[in-house]
Amino acid sequence: MEIFSNAFHSLSSRPSPHSAKDIKHKISFLLQKPDHHTSHQSQIKEKNYAAAAKSGPTAAEVKKWKESFNHVITSEMGRTVFGNFLKSEFSKENLDFWVACEVYKKSAPSKMANRSKQIYQQHVEADATNEVNLDAATREETKKNVENPCPCCFDEAQQMIYTLMEKDSYRRFLNSKLIQDLTGTTAAQEKKERKISEGAKNGQALTGGA
């Protein structure tokens, strides 16, 4: 109200034959001015809703994960869910190491020396912060490889950790409450989507018949 009052006073004090018309346009402009804060908040909510809709795996994804470990580890969502499971077992360093090796292989040659040392110090050397379970021979071989870094210098160690996760953690993952809950949730979601789809088809059929 104060804005309208000031606008009216300012315009009415001007000795112009078009003052009434000016006031009308001014008030109309103020009424139509968008609320930028509200608009911004709406945009944030829309983004949050979109992210939430994508936050969980689909029924098809979960089904694939149960078929093979490779489907889990080569899927971004699969790695996220499997990583959460590994956290509960205090063994997420295995997945972190595997992912670090994948990223390393794509590094520019000029960055390989520095990056290989980081991975070795963090995951491979004895008493490393996030040491993975490697045998002595593989650990020693990896140490030598890092001295002359190349894209394949972690291949043997990475494969050993992959096999360890596949034969050990992955089997427990399949029998875990986490994957069971996801299976139940995605199955219910799939059933709901199927009902919606069938309802839409029936509605189209009725409309077409009319």
Residue frames relative to the residue before (quaternion, step in Angstrom):
aa qw qx qy qz dx dy dz
M 1.0000 0.0000 0.0000 0.0000 0.00 0.00 0.00
E 0.6323 0.5413 -0.3414 0.4368 3.60 0.98 -0.77
I 0.6307 0.5367 -0.3326 0.4512 3.59 1.05 -0.80
F 0.6641 0.5047 -0.2993 0.4634 3.59 0.96 -0.93
S 0.6456 0.5340 -0.3144 0.4464 3.56 1.04 -0.90
N 0.6686 0.4990 -0.2941 0.4663 3.58 0.95 -0.91
A 0.6433 0.5231 -0.3200 0.4584 3.54 1.00 -0.87
F 0.6574 0.5140 -0.3029 0.4603 3.56 0.98 -0.94
H 0.6692 0.5061 -0.3016 0.4530 3.58 0.90 -0.97
S 0.6660 0.5171 -0.3062 0.4420 3.56 0.93 -0.90
L 0.7224 0.4424 -0.2501 0.4688 3.55 0.88 -0.92
S 0.6660 0.5136 -0.3108 0.4428 3.57 1.03 -0.81
S 0.6418 0.5377 -0.3297 0.4362 3.59 1.15 -0.49
R 0.5982 0.5561 -0.3655 0.4465 3.58 1.27 -0.23
P 0.3831 -0.7429 0.5029 0.2201 3.63 -0.76 1.00
S 0.3319 0.7381 -0.5189 0.2753 3.57 0.42 1.20
P 0.4926 -0.6657 0.4676 0.3089 3.61 -0.97 0.82
H 0.7071 0.4331 -0.2647 0.4923 3.59 1.21 -0.33
S 0.2890 0.8063 -0.4853 0.1757 3.61 1.25 0.31
A 0.6439 0.5241 -0.3316 0.4480 3.63 0.93 -0.80
K 0.6551 0.5039 -0.3002 0.4762 3.55 1.02 -0.89
D 0.6389 0.5303 -0.3211 0.4555 3.59 1.01 -0.83
I 0.6404 0.5288 -0.3174 0.4578 3.54 0.99 -0.88
K 0.6416 0.5374 -0.3196 0.4443 3.56 0.94 -0.90
H 0.6790 0.4850 -0.2882 0.4698 3.58 0.94 -0.94
K 0.6387 0.5440 -0.3212 0.4392 3.56 1.03 -0.85
I 0.6777 0.4852 -0.2831 0.4744 3.57 0.89 -0.97
S 0.6257 0.5392 -0.3292 0.4576 3.56 1.03 -0.83
F 0.6533 0.5172 -0.3103 0.4577 3.59 0.98 -0.86
L 0.6648 0.5088 -0.3013 0.4564 3.58 0.97 -0.89
L 0.6527 0.5202 -0.3061 0.4579 3.56 1.03 -0.79
Q 0.7316 0.4326 -0.2290 0.4746 3.55 1.05 -0.80
K 0.4592 0.6984 -0.4459 0.3201 3.61 1.24 -0.19
P 0.4016 -0.7470 0.4704 0.2437 3.62 -0.62 1.05
D 0.4288 -0.6614 0.5512 0.2736 3.52 -1.21 0.61
H 0.2903 -0.8050 0.4929 0.1575 3.59 -0.12 1.30
H 0.6274 0.5454 -0.3423 0.4379 3.57 1.03 -0.73
T 0.6651 0.4998 -0.2954 0.4697 3.56 0.95 -0.95
S 0.6396 0.5295 -0.3151 0.4596 3.55 1.01 -0.87
H 0.6583 0.5110 -0.3037 0.4618 3.56 0.97 -0.91
Q 0.6500 0.5195 -0.3134 0.4576 3.56 0.98 -0.85
S 0.6340 0.5325 -0.3236 0.4581 3.57 1.04 -0.79
Q 0.6426 0.5241 -0.3177 0.4599 3.56 1.00 -0.85
I 0.6431 0.5193 -0.3197 0.4632 3.58 0.99 -0.83
K 0.6546 0.5135 -0.3148 0.4569 3.57 0.96 -0.89
E 0.6413 0.5299 -0.3210 0.4526 3.57 0.98 -0.86
K 0.6555 0.5030 -0.3071 0.4723 3.59 0.99 -0.82
N 0.6478 0.5207 -0.3161 0.4576 3.57 1.03 -0.82
Y 0.6451 0.5153 -0.3173 0.4666 3.56 1.01 -0.83
A 0.6481 0.5184 -0.3139 0.4612 3.58 1.00 -0.85
A 0.6568 0.5030 -0.3100 0.4685 3.57 0.99 -0.83
A 0.6411 0.5320 -0.3212 0.4504 3.56 1.01 -0.83
A 0.6402 0.5384 -0.3197 0.4451 3.57 1.05 -0.80
K 0.7333 0.3987 -0.2149 0.5070 3.56 1.17 -0.62
S 0.4866 0.7240 -0.4025 0.2775 3.58 1.27 -0.10
G 0.7607 0.3411 -0.1976 0.5157 3.59 1.11 -0.48
P 0.5729 -0.6046 0.4266 0.3525 3.58 -1.21 0.47
T 0.4748 -0.6405 0.5175 0.3106 3.54 -1.24 0.43
A 0.6665 -0.4855 0.3711 0.4272 3.57 -1.28 0.26
A 0.6320 0.5427 -0.3250 0.4477 3.58 1.05 -0.78
E 0.6433 0.5243 -0.3212 0.4562 3.58 1.01 -0.80
V 0.6680 0.5015 -0.2990 0.4614 3.57 0.87 -0.96
K 0.6248 0.5406 -0.3279 0.4581 3.56 1.04 -0.79
K 0.6485 0.5167 -0.3048 0.4686 3.58 1.01 -0.85
W 0.6406 0.5423 -0.3253 0.4355 3.57 0.95 -0.88
K 0.6746 0.4978 -0.2906 0.4611 3.57 1.06 -0.76
E 0.6008 0.5725 -0.3513 0.4334 3.57 1.27 -0.31
S 0.8013 -0.1366 0.1126 0.5714 3.59 0.94 -0.82
F 0.5873 -0.5844 0.4390 0.3477 3.52 -1.23 0.59
N 0.5907 0.5945 -0.3620 0.4082 3.56 1.09 -0.69
H 0.6293 0.5303 -0.3312 0.4616 3.58 1.08 -0.73
V 0.6323 0.5300 -0.3267 0.4610 3.58 1.11 -0.66
I 0.7724 0.4177 -0.2099 0.4300 3.53 0.64 -1.16
T 0.6857 0.4488 -0.2967 0.4903 3.62 1.16 -0.36
S 0.6240 0.4962 -0.3391 0.4994 3.59 1.31 0.09
E 0.4967 -0.6642 0.4665 0.3075 3.59 -0.86 0.92
M 0.6708 0.4712 -0.2947 0.4911 3.57 0.95 -0.87
G 0.6232 0.5525 -0.3320 0.4428 3.56 1.04 -0.78
R 0.6629 0.4965 -0.3011 0.4726 3.57 0.95 -0.88
T 0.6261 0.5419 -0.3359 0.4489 3.58 1.05 -0.74
V 0.6970 0.4618 -0.2681 0.4786 3.58 0.85 -0.99
F 0.6647 0.4929 -0.2999 0.4747 3.57 0.93 -0.91
G 0.6226 0.5483 -0.3297 0.4507 3.57 1.06 -0.74
N 0.6341 0.5216 -0.3239 0.4700 3.57 1.04 -0.78
F 0.6321 0.5180 -0.3233 0.4772 3.55 1.08 -0.75
L 0.6625 0.5129 -0.3066 0.4516 3.59 0.93 -0.90
K 0.5795 0.5755 -0.3707 0.4422 3.58 1.12 -0.63
S 0.6609 0.5110 -0.3041 0.4578 3.56 0.99 -0.84
E 0.7110 0.4036 -0.2411 0.5229 3.58 1.24 -0.45
F 0.4011 -0.7405 0.4442 0.3059 3.57 1.34 0.07
S 0.5961 0.5544 -0.3805 0.4387 3.57 0.94 0.89
K 0.2716 0.7983 -0.5008 0.1955 3.58 1.14 0.55
E 0.5114 0.6570 -0.4207 0.3602 3.60 1.22 -0.35
N 0.5853 0.5822 -0.3747 0.4219 3.60 1.14 -0.53
L 0.6821 0.4625 -0.2780 0.4935 3.56 0.92 -0.92
D 0.6263 0.5443 -0.3329 0.4479 3.59 0.99 -0.82
F 0.6513 0.5102 -0.3057 0.4712 3.56 1.00 -0.85
W 0.6517 0.5196 -0.3166 0.4528 3.58 0.91 -0.91
V 0.6656 0.4933 -0.2926 0.4775 3.59 0.93 -0.92
A 0.6347 0.5371 -0.3258 0.4500 3.60 0.97 -0.87
C 0.6442 0.5169 -0.3132 0.4686 3.59 1.05 -0.78
E 0.6366 0.5262 -0.3227 0.4623 3.58 1.03 -0.78
V 0.6608 0.4906 -0.2968 0.4844 3.56 0.98 -0.86
Y 0.6261 0.5660 -0.3236 0.4276 3.57 1.01 -0.87
K 0.6392 0.5548 -0.3241 0.4227 3.58 0.94 -0.88
K 0.7162 0.4286 -0.2378 0.4968 3.57 1.17 -0.59
S 0.4441 0.7101 -0.4452 0.3169 3.57 1.28 0.05
A 0.5520 -0.5742 0.4813 0.3660 3.54 -1.23 0.49
P 0.6193 -0.5768 0.3779 0.3754 3.63 -0.99 0.75
S 0.6554 0.5361 -0.3150 0.4288 3.58 1.01 -0.78
K 0.7183 0.4296 -0.2444 0.4896 3.60 1.21 -0.44
M 0.4848 0.7138 -0.4139 0.2901 3.59 1.25 -0.24
A 0.6293 0.5527 -0.3483 0.4209 3.60 0.94 -0.81
N 0.7011 0.4595 -0.2632 0.4775 3.57 0.84 -0.98
R 0.6836 0.4966 -0.2878 0.4508 3.56 0.92 -0.94
S 0.6415 0.5290 -0.3309 0.4463 3.60 0.97 -0.80
K 0.6379 0.5225 -0.3206 0.4662 3.59 1.05 -0.78
Q 0.6326 0.5383 -0.3248 0.4523 3.57 1.02 -0.82
I 0.6710 0.4898 -0.2959 0.4714 3.57 0.90 -0.95
Y 0.6481 0.5240 -0.3175 0.4522 3.56 0.96 -0.90
Q 0.7029 0.4733 -0.2692 0.4576 3.58 0.84 -0.97
Q 0.7037 0.4727 -0.2668 0.4584 3.58 1.06 -0.71
H 0.8389 0.2316 -0.0753 0.4867 3.59 0.97 -0.84
V 0.7715 0.4310 -0.1990 0.4236 3.60 0.99 -0.75
E 0.6927 0.4880 -0.3141 0.4282 3.59 0.71 -0.97
A 0.6378 -0.5445 0.3848 0.3855 3.55 -1.17 0.60
D 0.8403 0.1205 -0.1423 0.5090 3.55 -1.01 0.99
A 0.2621 0.7638 -0.5372 0.2436 3.57 1.13 0.64
T 0.6749 -0.5136 0.3460 0.4014 3.58 -1.20 0.51
N 0.7901 0.0894 -0.0247 0.6059 3.58 0.97 -0.92
E 0.0156 0.8594 -0.5089 0.0479 3.53 0.83 1.08
V 0.2599 -0.7487 0.5913 0.1491 3.57 -1.01 0.90
N 0.5593 -0.6448 0.4265 0.2992 3.53 -1.24 0.54
L 0.1407 0.7832 -0.5842 0.1599 3.57 -0.13 1.34
D 0.4805 -0.6359 0.4990 0.3403 3.56 -1.14 0.52
A 0.7043 -0.5039 0.3076 0.3943 3.56 -1.25 0.46
A 0.6547 0.5302 -0.3134 0.4382 3.57 0.99 -0.87
T 0.6764 0.4822 -0.2897 0.4754 3.59 0.93 -0.88
R 0.6255 0.5402 -0.3313 0.4550 3.55 1.03 -0.78
E 0.6782 0.4899 -0.2830 0.4690 3.56 0.95 -0.92
E 0.6391 0.5241 -0.3173 0.4650 3.57 1.02 -0.83
T 0.6524 0.5122 -0.3064 0.4670 3.57 0.99 -0.83
K 0.6123 0.5538 -0.3396 0.4507 3.56 1.05 -0.77
K 0.6643 0.4944 -0.2955 0.4764 3.59 0.97 -0.86
N 0.6421 0.5406 -0.3196 0.4397 3.57 1.01 -0.84
V 0.6476 0.5378 -0.3154 0.4381 3.56 1.02 -0.82
E 0.5888 0.5801 -0.3640 0.4293 3.59 1.17 -0.49
N 0.7535 0.1510 -0.1045 0.6313 3.56 1.29 -0.50
P 0.1264 -0.8712 0.4688 0.0724 3.57 0.57 1.19
C 0.0791 0.7439 -0.6595 0.0732 3.50 -1.15 0.86
P 0.7140 -0.4737 0.2832 0.4308 3.63 -1.15 0.28
C 0.7576 0.3980 -0.2088 0.4734 3.61 1.09 -0.62
C 0.3897 0.7692 -0.4583 0.2154 3.61 1.19 0.13
F 0.7192 0.3906 -0.2562 0.5143 3.64 1.20 -0.32
D 0.3546 0.7930 -0.4582 0.1884 3.59 1.26 -0.07
E 0.6866 0.4899 -0.2940 0.4496 3.58 0.80 -0.96
A 0.6745 0.4848 -0.2867 0.4772 3.55 0.92 -0.92
Q 0.6467 0.5235 -0.3194 0.4535 3.57 0.96 -0.84
Q 0.6605 0.5054 -0.3075 0.4624 3.58 0.95 -0.87
M 0.6290 0.5363 -0.3362 0.4514 3.58 1.03 -0.74
I 0.6792 0.4734 -0.2859 0.4825 3.57 0.97 -0.85
Y 0.5909 0.5559 -0.3570 0.4631 3.59 1.09 -0.69
T 0.6798 0.4911 -0.2836 0.4650 3.57 0.86 -1.00
L 0.6216 0.5441 -0.3290 0.4575 3.56 1.04 -0.81
M 0.6796 0.4772 -0.2894 0.4761 3.60 0.88 -0.93
E 0.6606 0.5307 -0.3070 0.4334 3.57 0.94 -0.91
K 0.7629 0.3944 -0.2010 0.4712 3.58 0.85 -0.98
D 0.7523 0.3690 -0.1941 0.5101 3.56 1.18 -0.46
S 0.7940 0.3335 -0.1799 0.4753 3.58 0.22 -1.29
Y 0.6454 0.5484 -0.3305 0.4164 3.59 0.91 -0.89
R 0.6487 0.5215 -0.3244 0.4495 3.61 0.97 -0.81
R 0.6648 0.4690 -0.3015 0.4972 3.57 1.01 -0.76
F 0.5832 0.5829 -0.3535 0.4419 3.57 1.13 -0.68
L 0.6666 0.5121 -0.2997 0.4511 3.59 0.93 -0.90
N 0.7402 0.3883 -0.2144 0.5053 3.58 1.11 -0.67
S 0.4835 0.6952 -0.4165 0.3309 3.56 1.30 0.01
K 0.6199 -0.5347 0.4275 0.3834 3.53 -1.30 0.41
L 0.5791 0.6057 -0.3635 0.4070 3.56 1.12 -0.69
I 0.7274 0.4133 -0.2488 0.4880 3.58 0.75 -1.01
Q 0.6083 0.5470 -0.3486 0.4574 3.59 1.11 -0.61
D 0.6508 0.5041 -0.3057 0.4785 3.56 1.01 -0.84
L 0.6533 0.5098 -0.3125 0.4644 3.57 0.98 -0.84
T 0.6261 0.5385 -0.3314 0.4563 3.56 1.04 -0.79
G 0.6781 0.4862 -0.2857 0.4714 3.56 0.96 -0.90
T 0.6628 0.5145 -0.3001 0.4538 3.57 0.98 -0.88
T 0.6993 0.4624 -0.2757 0.4702 3.57 0.86 -0.93
A 0.6055 0.5448 -0.3550 0.4588 3.59 1.11 -0.64
A 0.6601 0.4964 -0.2994 0.4776 3.58 0.98 -0.88
Q 0.6396 0.5255 -0.3134 0.4653 3.55 1.05 -0.83
E 0.6510 0.5162 -0.3067 0.4644 3.56 0.99 -0.88
K 0.6420 0.5236 -0.3134 0.4641 3.60 1.01 -0.83
K 0.6522 0.5154 -0.3055 0.4644 3.57 1.00 -0.88
E 0.6678 0.5010 -0.2976 0.4631 3.57 0.95 -0.90
R 0.6254 0.5386 -0.3296 0.4585 3.56 1.10 -0.75
K 0.6443 0.5171 -0.3157 0.4667 3.59 1.01 -0.83
I 0.6472 0.5161 -0.3164 0.4633 3.56 0.98 -0.86
S 0.6525 0.5215 -0.3019 0.4595 3.55 1.00 -0.90
E 0.6627 0.4983 -0.2980 0.4730 3.57 0.97 -0.89
G 0.6365 0.5285 -0.3225 0.4600 3.57 1.05 -0.78
A 0.6447 0.5164 -0.3144 0.4678 3.57 1.03 -0.82
K 0.6551 0.5064 -0.3120 0.4659 3.58 0.98 -0.84
N 0.6495 0.5125 -0.3191 0.4621 3.59 0.99 -0.80
G 0.6383 0.5302 -0.3169 0.4594 3.53 1.10 -0.82
Q 0.6484 0.5100 -0.3081 0.4739 3.57 1.03 -0.80
A 0.6366 0.5323 -0.3251 0.4537 3.56 1.05 -0.81
L 0.6621 0.5002 -0.3028 0.4687 3.57 0.97 -0.87
T 0.6462 0.5159 -0.3142 0.4665 3.58 1.00 -0.82
G 0.6630 0.5017 -0.2984 0.4687 3.55 1.00 -0.85
G 0.6634 0.5132 -0.3052 0.4510 3.56 1.06 -0.77
A 0.6220 0.5229 -0.3373 0.4754 3.53 1.18 -0.61
